[in-house]
Protein backbone atom coordinates (compact mmCIF):
# COMPACT_ATOMS: atom_id res chain seq x y z
CA UNK A 1 0.00 0.00 0.00
CA UNK A 2 2.80 2.45 0.92
CA UNK A 3 4.14 2.47 -2.64
CA UNK A 4 0.80 3.31 -4.26
CA UNK A 5 -0.64 5.74 -1.69
CA UNK A 6 2.44 7.20 -0.04
CA UNK A 7 2.22 10.78 1.22
CA UNK A 8 4.96 11.74 -1.23
CA UNK A 9 3.04 10.32 -4.19
CA UNK A 10 -0.27 11.86 -3.13
CA UNK A 11 1.42 15.26 -2.93
CA UNK A 12 3.07 14.76 -6.31
CA UNK A 13 -0.30 13.95 -7.90
CA UNK A 14 -1.81 17.02 -6.22
CA UNK A 15 0.93 19.28 -7.57
CA UNK A 16 0.18 18.11 -11.13
CA UNK A 17 -3.60 18.34 -10.79
CA UNK A 18 -5.91 21.11 -11.96
CA UNK A 19 -6.98 21.74 -8.38
CA UNK A 20 -3.44 22.82 -7.43
CA UNK A 21 -3.76 26.00 -9.54
CA UNK A 22 -6.36 28.63 -8.83
CA UNK A 23 -6.90 29.31 -12.53
CA UNK A 24 -7.86 25.69 -13.27
CA UNK A 25 -9.27 24.45 -9.95
CA UNK A 26 -12.55 22.59 -9.99
CA UNK A 27 -15.66 23.49 -8.01
CA UNK A 28 -16.22 22.35 -4.39
CA UNK A 29 -18.06 19.12 -3.63
CA UNK A 30 -20.81 18.52 -1.06
CA UNK A 31 -18.56 19.58 1.83
CA UNK A 32 -18.18 23.10 0.39
CA UNK A 33 -14.38 22.95 0.70
CA UNK A 34 -12.73 24.71 -2.23
CA UNK A 35 -9.42 23.66 -3.76
CA UNK A 36 -7.85 26.78 -2.20
CA UNK A 37 -9.15 25.81 1.25
CA UNK A 38 -7.84 22.27 0.78
CA UNK A 39 -4.44 23.62 -0.27
CA UNK A 40 -4.14 25.80 2.84
CA UNK A 41 -4.02 22.61 4.94
CA UNK A 42 -2.48 20.39 2.29
CA UNK A 43 -0.09 18.37 4.45
CA UNK A 44 -2.76 17.69 7.07
CA UNK A 45 -5.28 16.66 4.41
CA UNK A 46 -2.79 14.36 2.71
CA UNK A 47 -1.87 12.80 6.05
CA UNK A 48 -5.54 12.11 6.77
CA UNK A 49 -6.05 10.49 3.34
CA UNK A 50 -2.96 8.34 3.90
CA UNK A 51 -4.09 7.19 7.34
CA UNK A 52 -7.63 6.37 6.21
CA UNK A 53 -6.43 4.32 3.26
CA UNK A 54 -3.83 2.59 5.42
CA UNK A 55 -6.42 1.63 8.06
CA UNK A 56 -9.03 0.79 5.39
CA UNK A 57 -11.44 3.39 6.78
CA UNK A 58 -11.45 5.62 3.69
CA UNK A 59 -14.91 6.38 2.31
CA UNK A 60 -15.93 8.59 -0.59
CA UNK A 61 -18.38 11.42 0.05
CA UNK A 62 -21.59 11.77 -1.89
CA UNK A 63 -21.38 13.74 -5.13
CA UNK A 64 -22.68 17.26 -5.61
CA UNK A 65 -25.38 17.64 -8.25
CA UNK A 66 -24.68 20.18 -11.00
CA UNK A 67 -27.28 20.79 -13.69
CA UNK A 68 -25.90 22.01 -17.00
CA UNK A 69 -28.62 23.43 -19.28
CA UNK A 70 -28.75 21.91 -22.75
CA UNK A 71 -31.89 23.51 -24.18
CA UNK A 72 -35.63 22.71 -24.10
CA UNK A 73 -35.63 22.81 -20.27
CA UNK A 74 -33.40 19.71 -20.24
CA UNK A 75 -30.22 19.31 -18.23
CA UNK A 76 -27.00 17.39 -18.46
CA UNK A 77 -26.19 16.02 -15.01
CA UNK A 78 -22.65 16.30 -13.67
CA UNK A 79 -21.71 14.80 -10.31
CA UNK A 80 -18.93 16.73 -8.56
CA UNK A 81 -16.72 14.88 -6.04
CA UNK A 82 -15.09 16.74 -3.15
CA UNK A 83 -11.54 18.04 -3.70
CA UNK A 84 -10.26 15.28 -1.40
CA UNK A 85 -12.06 12.56 -3.32
CA UNK A 86 -10.89 13.91 -6.68
CA UNK A 87 -7.33 13.72 -5.43
CA UNK A 88 -7.68 10.07 -4.37
CA UNK A 89 -9.18 9.16 -7.75
CA UNK A 90 -6.32 10.94 -9.53
CA UNK A 91 -3.83 8.88 -7.53
CA UNK A 92 -5.54 5.79 -8.96
CA UNK A 93 -5.28 7.26 -12.47
CA UNK A 94 -1.58 7.84 -11.84
CA UNK A 95 -1.23 4.18 -10.88
CA UNK A 96 -2.59 3.09 -14.27
CA UNK A 97 -0.58 5.68 -16.20
CA UNK A 98 2.60 4.05 -14.91
CA UNK A 99 1.39 0.53 -15.77
CA UNK A 100 0.36 0.44 -19.45
CA UNK A 101 -0.07 -3.35 -19.38
CA UNK A 102 -3.04 -2.84 -17.04
CA UNK A 103 -4.65 -0.23 -19.29
CA UNK A 104 -8.13 -0.94 -20.70
CA UNK A 105 -7.05 0.57 -24.03
CA UNK A 106 -7.76 -1.33 -27.24
CA UNK A 107 -6.87 -0.52 -30.84
CA UNK A 108 -10.29 1.06 -31.44
CA UNK A 109 -10.78 3.00 -28.17
CA UNK A 110 -9.75 6.67 -28.15
CA UNK A 111 -11.68 8.35 -25.32
CA UNK A 112 -9.76 8.97 -22.10
CA UNK A 113 -6.80 6.93 -23.33
CA UNK A 114 -3.37 8.46 -22.85
CA UNK A 115 -1.80 9.43 -26.18
CA UNK A 116 -5.05 9.08 -28.13
CA UNK A 117 -7.85 11.65 -27.84
CA UNK A 118 -10.20 13.40 -30.26
CA UNK A 119 -7.68 14.39 -32.91
CA UNK A 120 -6.25 10.89 -33.25
CA UNK A 121 -9.77 9.46 -33.41
CA UNK A 122 -10.66 11.84 -36.26
CA UNK A 123 -7.46 11.09 -38.17
CA UNK A 124 -8.20 7.37 -37.90
CA UNK A 125 -11.79 7.92 -39.07
CA UNK A 126 -10.64 9.81 -42.17
CA UNK A 127 -8.09 7.09 -42.98
CA UNK A 128 -10.67 4.33 -42.54
CA UNK A 129 -13.24 6.14 -44.69
CA UNK A 130 -10.71 6.50 -47.48
CA UNK A 131 -10.35 2.71 -47.37
CA UNK A 132 -14.04 1.84 -46.85
CA UNK A 133 -16.43 4.75 -47.55
CA UNK A 134 -19.71 3.41 -46.06
CA UNK A 135 -19.94 4.47 -42.40
CA UNK A 136 -22.12 2.89 -39.72
CA UNK A 137 -22.47 5.39 -36.89
CA UNK A 138 -24.23 4.89 -33.55
CA UNK A 139 -23.96 5.61 -29.85
CA UNK A 140 -24.79 3.63 -26.73
CA UNK A 141 -28.03 4.90 -25.20
CA UNK A 142 -27.48 6.59 -21.81
CA UNK A 143 -24.21 4.71 -21.50
CA UNK A 144 -22.83 5.92 -18.18
CA UNK A 145 -26.22 5.90 -16.44
CA UNK A 146 -27.03 2.31 -17.43
CA UNK A 147 -23.72 0.59 -16.69
CA UNK A 148 -24.31 -2.53 -14.61
CA UNK A 149 -22.15 -2.07 -11.52
CA UNK A 150 -21.76 -5.76 -10.74
CA UNK A 151 -20.50 -6.42 -14.28
CA UNK A 152 -18.24 -3.37 -14.08
CA UNK A 153 -16.67 -4.56 -10.83
CA UNK A 154 -15.96 -7.96 -12.41
CA UNK A 155 -14.24 -6.21 -15.33
CA UNK A 156 -11.64 -4.57 -13.05
CA UNK A 157 -8.45 -6.68 -13.26
CA UNK A 158 -7.69 -8.73 -10.15
CA UNK A 159 -4.00 -8.36 -10.96
CA UNK A 160 -3.91 -4.75 -9.79
CA UNK A 161 -2.81 -3.76 -6.30
CA UNK A 162 -5.42 -4.77 -3.71
CA UNK A 163 -5.61 -1.33 -2.07
CA UNK A 164 -6.06 0.36 -5.47
CA UNK A 165 -8.78 -2.10 -6.45
CA UNK A 166 -10.63 -1.48 -3.19
CA UNK A 167 -10.66 2.25 -3.86
CA UNK A 168 -11.99 1.66 -7.39
CA UNK A 169 -14.83 -0.53 -6.13
CA UNK A 170 -15.83 2.16 -3.64
CA UNK A 171 -15.75 4.85 -6.35
CA UNK A 172 -18.09 2.78 -8.54
CA UNK A 173 -20.73 2.93 -5.80
CA UNK A 174 -20.66 6.72 -5.39
CA UNK A 175 -24.07 8.40 -5.50
CA UNK A 176 -25.36 11.94 -6.00
CA UNK A 177 -26.65 13.83 -2.96
CA UNK A 178 -30.18 15.17 -3.38
CA UNK A 179 -31.17 18.21 -1.33
CA UNK A 180 -34.88 18.17 -2.04
CA UNK A 181 -37.65 16.69 -4.18
CA UNK A 182 -36.66 18.91 -7.11
CA UNK A 183 -33.20 17.28 -7.23
CA UNK A 184 -34.79 13.84 -6.96
CA UNK A 185 -37.17 14.61 -9.82
CA UNK A 186 -34.32 15.81 -12.05
CA UNK A 187 -32.42 12.56 -11.46
CA UNK A 188 -35.60 10.59 -12.13
CA UNK A 189 -36.23 12.41 -15.41
CA UNK A 190 -32.64 11.71 -16.45
CA UNK A 191 -33.06 8.02 -15.55
CA UNK A 192 -30.30 8.16 -12.95
CA UNK A 193 -31.08 5.38 -10.50
CA UNK A 194 -29.38 4.55 -7.20
CA UNK A 195 -27.27 1.42 -7.51
CA UNK A 196 -26.97 1.61 -11.29
CA UNK A 197 -24.60 3.49 -13.56
CA UNK A 198 -21.32 5.32 -13.26
CA UNK A 199 -21.56 8.98 -12.32
CA UNK A 200 -20.17 11.48 -14.81
CA UNK A 201 -17.91 14.07 -13.22
CA UNK A 202 -15.65 11.68 -11.31
CA UNK A 203 -12.06 11.57 -12.65
CA UNK A 204 -12.19 7.76 -12.69
CA UNK A 205 -15.42 7.37 -14.68
CA UNK A 206 -13.96 7.52 -18.24
CA UNK A 207 -11.22 5.00 -17.39
CA UNK A 208 -13.71 2.62 -15.76
CA UNK A 209 -16.05 2.86 -18.75
CA UNK A 210 -13.23 1.58 -20.95
CA UNK A 211 -12.76 -1.41 -18.66
CA UNK A 212 -16.47 -2.12 -18.99
CA UNK A 213 -16.32 -2.14 -22.81
CA UNK A 214 -12.96 -3.85 -23.24
CA UNK A 215 -14.45 -7.27 -24.08
CA UNK A 216 -16.89 -5.64 -26.51
CA UNK A 217 -13.95 -3.88 -28.20
CA UNK A 218 -12.06 -7.17 -28.45
CA UNK A 219 -15.07 -8.85 -30.04
CA UNK A 220 -15.44 -6.00 -32.55
CA UNK A 221 -11.75 -6.11 -33.38
CA UNK A 222 -11.90 -9.76 -34.42
CA UNK A 223 -13.57 -8.78 -37.69
CA UNK A 224 -13.71 -4.96 -37.76
CA UNK A 225 -10.34 -3.23 -37.72
CA UNK A 226 -11.73 -0.06 -39.33
CA UNK A 227 -13.51 1.19 -36.25
CA UNK A 228 -13.37 4.17 -33.90
CA UNK A 229 -14.96 4.14 -30.45
CA UNK A 230 -14.83 7.31 -28.40
CA UNK A 231 -16.49 6.48 -25.06
CA UNK A 232 -20.10 5.77 -26.19
CA UNK A 233 -19.75 6.95 -29.82
CA UNK A 234 -19.04 4.17 -32.33
CA UNK A 235 -18.20 4.54 -36.03
CA UNK A 236 -17.39 1.54 -38.22
CA UNK A 237 -16.38 1.74 -41.88
CA UNK A 238 -17.47 -0.90 -44.40
CA UNK A 239 -17.72 -1.31 -48.16
CA UNK A 240 -21.47 -1.97 -48.44
CA UNK A 241 -24.70 -1.01 -46.70
CA UNK A 242 -25.56 -4.70 -46.32
CA UNK A 243 -22.40 -5.28 -44.28
CA UNK A 244 -23.30 -2.33 -42.05
CA UNK A 245 -26.82 -3.62 -41.38
CA UNK A 246 -25.53 -7.07 -40.50
CA UNK A 247 -22.94 -5.64 -38.13
CA UNK A 248 -25.52 -3.39 -36.48
CA UNK A 249 -27.63 -6.40 -35.54
CA UNK A 250 -24.61 -8.25 -34.16
CA UNK A 251 -23.55 -5.21 -32.12
CA UNK A 252 -27.03 -4.85 -30.60
CA UNK A 253 -27.00 -8.50 -29.59
CA UNK A 254 -23.55 -8.25 -28.03
CA UNK A 255 -24.34 -5.04 -26.10
CA UNK A 256 -27.62 -6.47 -24.76
CA UNK A 257 -25.53 -9.02 -22.86
CA UNK A 258 -24.01 -6.03 -21.05
CA UNK A 259 -27.49 -4.57 -20.48
CA UNK A 260 -26.69 -1.78 -22.93
CA UNK A 261 -28.52 -0.69 -26.05
CA UNK A 262 -28.00 1.18 -29.30
CA UNK A 263 -30.90 2.74 -31.24
CA UNK A 264 -32.43 1.45 -34.44
CA UNK A 265 -31.91 3.39 -37.66
CA UNK A 266 -34.48 6.17 -37.45
CA UNK A 267 -34.49 9.90 -38.20
CA UNK A 268 -34.57 10.89 -34.53
CA UNK A 269 -31.72 8.62 -33.42
CA UNK A 270 -27.95 8.75 -33.71
CA UNK A 271 -27.79 5.44 -35.58
CA UNK A 272 -27.19 6.05 -39.29
CA UNK A 273 -25.57 4.55 -42.36
CA UNK A 274 -23.66 7.15 -44.40
CA UNK A 275 -22.82 6.59 -48.06
CA UNK A 276 -19.71 7.77 -49.89
CA UNK A 277 -20.59 11.45 -50.32
CA UNK A 278 -22.67 11.81 -47.12
CA UNK A 279 -21.36 14.03 -44.34
CA UNK A 280 -20.45 12.15 -41.16
CA UNK A 281 -20.81 14.21 -37.98
CA UNK A 282 -18.32 12.85 -35.46
CA UNK A 283 -16.96 14.28 -32.20
CA UNK A 284 -18.13 17.82 -32.93
CA UNK A 285 -16.86 18.07 -36.51
CA UNK A 286 -17.83 16.93 -40.01
CA UNK A 287 -16.02 14.43 -42.22
CA UNK A 288 -16.79 15.60 -45.76
CA UNK A 289 -16.01 14.24 -49.20
CA UNK A 290 -14.35 16.65 -51.65
CA UNK A 291 -12.33 16.30 -54.86
CA UNK A 292 -9.24 15.97 -52.67
CA UNK A 293 -10.79 13.12 -50.71
CA UNK A 294 -12.15 13.12 -47.17
CA UNK A 295 -11.34 15.96 -44.78
CA UNK A 296 -12.33 17.31 -41.37
CA UNK A 297 -14.33 20.55 -41.17
CA UNK A 298 -16.07 22.57 -38.43
CA UNK A 299 -19.75 21.89 -37.80
CA UNK A 300 -21.18 25.35 -38.52
CA UNK A 301 -24.81 24.32 -38.03
CA UNK A 302 -24.04 23.75 -34.34
CA UNK A 303 -23.19 27.40 -33.71
CA UNK A 304 -26.73 28.32 -32.50
CA UNK A 305 -26.59 25.45 -29.99
CA UNK A 306 -23.14 26.54 -28.80
CA UNK A 307 -24.40 30.10 -28.36
CA UNK A 308 -27.28 28.76 -26.27
CA UNK A 309 -24.81 26.89 -24.03
CA UNK A 310 -23.02 30.16 -23.24
CA UNK A 311 -26.33 31.95 -22.61
CA UNK A 312 -27.61 29.26 -20.26
CA UNK A 313 -24.45 29.13 -18.15
CA UNK A 314 -23.50 32.82 -18.07
CA UNK A 315 -26.21 33.93 -15.65
CA UNK A 316 -26.51 34.91 -12.00
CA UNK A 317 -29.00 32.07 -11.47
CA UNK A 318 -26.50 29.51 -12.70
CA UNK A 319 -23.90 30.86 -10.26
CA UNK A 320 -26.30 30.69 -7.33
CA UNK A 321 -27.59 27.21 -8.20
CA UNK A 322 -24.10 25.78 -8.69
CA UNK A 323 -22.13 27.81 -6.10
CA UNK A 324 -19.98 29.59 -8.67
CA UNK A 325 -18.15 32.78 -7.84
CA UNK A 326 -17.94 35.40 -10.59
CA UNK A 327 -14.26 34.55 -11.04
CA UNK A 328 -15.11 30.87 -11.42
CA UNK A 329 -17.85 31.63 -13.95
CA UNK A 330 -15.51 33.71 -16.11
CA UNK A 331 -13.01 30.84 -16.02
CA UNK A 332 -15.75 28.44 -17.05
CA UNK A 333 -16.76 30.55 -20.04
CA UNK A 334 -13.10 30.87 -21.08
CA UNK A 335 -12.56 27.12 -20.75
CA UNK A 336 -15.62 26.39 -22.90
CA UNK A 337 -14.20 28.52 -25.74
CA UNK A 338 -10.71 27.09 -25.20
CA UNK A 339 -12.13 23.57 -25.37
CA UNK A 340 -13.52 24.17 -28.86
CA UNK A 341 -10.23 25.74 -29.93
CA UNK A 342 -8.26 22.77 -28.62
CA UNK A 343 -10.51 20.14 -30.19
CA UNK A 344 -10.37 21.88 -33.59
CA UNK A 345 -6.67 22.70 -33.63
CA UNK A 346 -5.99 20.36 -36.58
CA UNK A 347 -9.21 21.07 -38.46
CA UNK A 348 -9.30 23.07 -41.70
CA UNK A 349 -11.04 26.45 -42.07
CA UNK A 350 -11.80 27.08 -38.41
CA UNK A 351 -10.74 30.71 -37.94
CA UNK A 352 -14.15 32.32 -38.55
CA UNK A 353 -15.87 29.49 -36.68
CA UNK A 354 -13.69 29.92 -33.57
CA UNK A 355 -13.93 33.72 -33.74
CA UNK A 356 -17.70 33.36 -33.67
CA UNK A 357 -17.47 31.17 -30.56
CA UNK A 358 -15.18 33.75 -28.92
CA UNK A 359 -17.79 36.40 -29.68
CA UNK A 360 -20.45 34.25 -27.91
CA UNK A 361 -18.19 34.09 -24.88
CA UNK A 362 -17.44 37.82 -24.79
CA UNK A 363 -21.09 38.73 -25.31
CA UNK A 364 -22.20 36.50 -22.44
CA UNK A 365 -19.54 37.86 -20.10
CA UNK A 366 -20.82 41.35 -20.81
CA UNK A 367 -24.44 40.24 -20.34
CA UNK A 368 -23.57 38.71 -16.97
CA UNK A 369 -21.89 41.90 -15.75
CA UNK A 370 -24.92 43.95 -16.80
CA UNK A 371 -27.24 41.51 -15.00
CA UNK A 372 -25.09 41.44 -11.85
CA UNK A 373 -24.15 45.09 -11.46
CA UNK A 374 -27.40 46.51 -12.79
CA UNK A 375 -27.87 50.28 -12.36
CA UNK A 376 -24.29 50.73 -11.15
CA UNK A 377 -23.16 50.44 -14.76
CA UNK A 378 -25.08 53.57 -15.72
CA UNK A 379 -22.73 55.62 -13.55
CA UNK A 380 -19.56 54.38 -15.25
CA UNK A 381 -17.69 56.41 -17.81
CA UNK A 382 -16.19 54.91 -20.96
CA UNK A 383 -12.99 53.86 -19.15
CA UNK A 384 -14.93 52.10 -16.41
CA UNK A 385 -17.00 50.16 -18.92
CA UNK A 386 -13.83 49.24 -20.81
CA UNK A 387 -12.18 47.95 -17.61
CA UNK A 388 -15.16 45.66 -17.03
CA UNK A 389 -14.89 44.43 -20.61
CA UNK A 390 -18.27 45.82 -21.65
CA UNK A 391 -16.83 48.14 -24.29
CA UNK A 392 -13.44 48.30 -26.04
CA UNK A 393 -10.84 50.86 -24.97
CA UNK A 394 -10.85 53.82 -27.32
CA UNK A 395 -7.67 55.20 -28.85
CA UNK A 396 -8.10 58.45 -26.91
CA UNK A 397 -8.20 56.82 -23.46
CA UNK A 398 -5.00 57.10 -21.43
CA UNK A 399 -3.03 53.95 -20.69
N, C-alpha and C positions, 0 to 999 in steps of 0.2 A: 504493500500500500504506500509506503513512504516514497517510493520512486515516482509513483503516478500522481500523488496528491501532496507532495512536499510543500512546505511553506514557500520555499524558493521558487518552485515551479508555478504555484498559484500566483505569486507576485509577478513573475515573468509574463504569464498569460494576461494578467490585468494590464500590465504596462503596454501590451500590444493590442489591447482591446479598444473599441470605440468609446467605451465608458470612461477610459482614462483621460480623454481629452474633452474639455468643455464644449468645443465646437461640434463634436460628433456624438456626444453622450446620448444614450437612450432615455426614455421617459421613466419615471418611478413606477414601481409595481404596487401591489395592494398595501404595502407597509408605508408608502409615501416617502420613502428614503430615496433621495436623488443620488446620482452618481457622484456629485460633488460632496454630499454629506458622507457617503460611503468612503470616499477618498480621504476625508479628514481624519478618519479613524482606521485607515487601511490596515495597518499591522494588527490591530486588535481584531478586526473583522476576518482577516486571513487566518489568524490563530484560532478563532472560533470555528471557522469552516474546517480547518485541519483537525481540530479535536473532535468535532461531531462526526466527521467521516471515519476517523480512527476508531472511535467508540461505537460506530454503526448507529448513531442516533440522528444522523442528518435526515431532514425531511424538507421537501420542497414546499414553498408557500403556494396558495392558490394564485391564479393568474388574473390580472386586471383586465376587465373588458374594455376594449376600445372599438368604437363603431366608426368605420370610414364610409362616408356617403359615396354611393356609386350610381346615383340617379334613380328616378321613379320611386322615391321614398324607400329604396332598398339600401342595405348596408353590407359592407365586407367586414367580417369580424376578425379582429386581431387580439390575441391573448398575450398580455405583457407580463413577463416574469419580473420578480424583484431584481435589483442590481446584483445582490448576493447570488441568487439562483442562476442568473445569466452567466456569472463568472464561473460557477461550478460546471455548467454545461459547456462553456468554452474550454475548460480544462479537458473535458472528455473529447471535444473536437481536436484539441492539440494532440491527445493520445493517438487518435487515428491518423492525423497528419504525419506523424513520425513512423507509422506502421502501414505502408501502402499495401502490404499483403492482406491486411484485414479490411481494406476498403470495400464498400459495396459497389464500386464502379464497374461497369461493363462497357463493351465497345460502343454501345448505342446510347448510354446514359450521359447527359451533359449538365443537368441541373445540379447545382451544389456539389460539383465534383472538382477538386483542385486541378487547375490547369486546363479546364474545359470551358464552360460558360456559354453565354448567348452567342458570341461571335464565332466560336468554333462550331457550334451547332448549326448556325446559318451557312457557314462555309461548307460543312458536310452536306447539308441539304441541297445546296446549289450543285455540288459535285455529283451527288446521287441522281438529281433530276436531269443532269446532262446525260447520264448513263441510262436512266429509265424514266421517261417523262410523265408517266401517269402516277399521280400522287393520291394516296389514301390518307386522309387526315382525320383525326378524332381526338377526344380528350376523355379522361376518366371522370365520370359524373361525381361531383362532390367528394373528390378523392380523399383529402385529409380527414374530412368529417365522417367518413364511412370506413376507415381502416379498422379492421378487426384487431383489437389489442392482444388477444391471446395468440393469434397467428403472428403478429408483429414480434411479440416477445420470443416466440420460437425461432424467428428468423435472425435474432441477434446471435452472433457466433459464440459458442461456449469456450472457444480458445482464447478469448480476451481475458484480461485481468479480472479477477472476481470482484474487486471493489469497484472497478469501472462499470462492469456489467450491472451491479446492484444499483448504481446511480442511474444508469440508463433505464432500468425497469421502473424505477420510481418516477422518472421524468415522463415516461409513457402514460402514467396514471394521473398526471396533473389535470386539474379541472379549473374552469373559469368561476370566479366569485360573482355571484349575483347580489345586487344591493336591494332590489325590489322586484315587484311583479313585471315592471316594464322590461328590465333586463332579462328576466326569465322568458317573457314573450318573444323578445328579439332572438334569443337562442333557439326557441322552439320554431320560429318562422324560418330560421336558417338551418333547421334540422341538425342542430348540435345537441347531442344526447349524452348525458353522463354515462361513463363507462365505455363509450365508443368513440373512435376517432383519435387523431393526433392534432393537438392544438397548434394553429399557425401563430407564429410570433416567438416561439421558443427557438433558441439557436440550434438545438439538436433536431428539430422536426424535419428539415430537408434531408439530412443524413439518414435518419431513421426511415424515411419514406423510400429511400433507395435500397435499404436492406429489405424492405417489405416487397419490393418489385424485382429483386435480383433474380429469382427463379423464373419469373415471367420474362425478363430480359433474355435469360439464357435460352429459354424455349424459343423466343422469337429469333434469336441469333442462329439457331440451327439451320434455318432456311432463308432468313431475311437479313442479309448483311447491309442492305441499303435502307437503313432505318435511323431515325433520330427520335429519342425520347427526352423531353425536358420536363422533369417532374411528372405532371399528369397529361402533358401534350405529347401526342404520338403522330409521327408522319413517316409513312413507308412508301417507297418508290418502286413501282412495277412497270411492266411493259404493256399490260392490257387491263381493261376494266374488269374483265372476268376474274383475273388473278386477284384483284383488289377485293372484289365481293367475296370470294372464297376465303381470303385471309381475314376479312372483317368478321365473318361467322366464327372462324376458329379462335380469333382473339376474344370475342364475346364469351365463348365457352370457357376459355382458359381463365379469364378474369372473374367469371361467376364463381369459380372454385375458391377465389379469394374474397368473395362477397363484394365484388366491385362490378361496375357496369359501365358500358360505353353506349351512347345513343345510336338509334337507327339513323339511316340516311333520310333526313327530312329538312325542309327549308329552315326551320327554327332551331336546329341543332348544330353542333360543331363537327358532326361527322359528314364528310364530303369526299367525293372522288373528283379530282381535277385532271382535265385532259391537257394535252401538250401546251396549248397557248393560254390556258386559264391562269389567272393570278392565284397564287397560294399565299394566304395571310398566315404568317408564322412568327411567333415571338415578337409581335409589335411592328413587323415590317412586311413588305410584299416581295415575293419572288416572282419576277416577271420575265416573260419571254420577249426578246428583241432580236434584231438581225445579228447581233453579236453573241447571241446565246442567252442563257439565264443570268439574271443579276438581282441584286438586293436594293430595294428602294424604300423610302419612307412611306408610311401609310397615312396620306394626307386626309383621308375621309374620317380619321379618328380625331382630328384636331378639335371639333366641337365637344367631343367627350372629354378630351384632355382639359379643355377650358373649364368645363363643368367641374372637374375634379379640383381644380384650383379654387373655384368659386365656393364649393361646398366646404373646403377645409379652411380657407382664409377668412374665418368669421370669429367674432367674439364668442358666440355660442359654442363653436367647436372647441375653443380654448377652455371654456368653463366646464364643458362636458368631459373633456379628456385631460384636464389639469395641465394645460400647456401655458407656460409663460409666453409673453410677447416675443422674447428672444428665441425661445424654442420654436415658436410658430414660424418665425422668419427663417430659421434654419431648415425647418421642414419644407417650406416652399422652395428654398434654394436647392435642397437635396432632390426634390421631385424633378426640377428642371435639369439638374446635373445628372440624374439617373437616365433621362432620355438622351442627353448628350453622350454619356458613356456607352449606352447600349447601341448607339448609332454611329460610333466613331469610325467604323470601317464601311459605312453605307454611302452610296453615291447620292449626290444632289440633296444634301441635307441642310445646307446653310439657311435658306429661307424658312424651312420647316422648323429648325431649332430656334431661329430668331423669333418666329411666331410664338413658340412655347415660352421663350424668355419674356415676351411682351405680356403673355397671360400672367406670368409670375409677378412682374412689376405692377401690372394693373391691379392685381389682387392685394398686393402689399399696400398699395395706395388706398384701396377701398377699405382695408382693415383699419388703417390709421384714421381715416375719416370717420368710420363707424365708432372707433374707440375714443378718439379725442373730441369728436363732436364739434360744439360751438367754439371751442378753444382755437380751432384752426382758422376761424374767421378773423382772429386778432393777429395772426402771423403776417409778417411782410414776406416779400419774395424770397429773401435769404432763408427765413425760417422754414418756409415750405420746401425749399430746395434741400435743406439739411435733413428734413424728414423723408425726403425722396419722393415728395408729391409732385414737384415740378423740377425741371432741369435748372442748373445754375446758368445764369445769363452771362454773356461776355463782359458786361459792365460791372458785375459784382466783384468785390474785392476778395482776394484769396489770402 
